[in-house]
Amino acid sequence: MPGLQGETPEGDNAIRFKITPSSDFYSEDDKRYASEAFELQRALRHELPDEVELDSAPGSKGALTDLIVTITTSGGITALAEVIKAWLATRPVHRQVDLEFEIDQKKGKHTGSLHIDASNVDSQQLAEIADAAFGSKG
């Protein structure tokens, strides 16, 4: 999965999320889309400062291409879910988030994807992903 490769400390379980905000109103080349994407990035950096990575394409001069969040505890999943929920709530009619995830465990890796919008932001999907990675540990 492009943008998700990374090393996890040996013995630790981790979930790497590639987060892509989207909008029904703005195209990706619209300055308003960039502003909304930056708003999500800023919120994630505030709540999860040690977990957020920004990967820019070569020559992009800082343009956001991949927003990667690595979660190593179930509490991190809760914080991620709350940030996404708050970001969606400010403009629920058109904001959406696509998440690609990779769960890295001793027993191997598995990947998946989620589409989150105002209609399913409270779904149990993130909790289920956390449970798959961390079980009952928090």
Secondary structure, 3 states (H helix, E strand, C coil): CCCCCCCCCCCCCEEEEEEEEEECCCCCCCHHHHHHHHHHHHHHHHHCCCCEEEECCCCCCCCCCEEEEEECCHHHHHHHHHHHHHHHHHCCCCEEEEEEEEEEECCEEEEEEEEEECCCCCCCHHHHHHHHHHCCCC
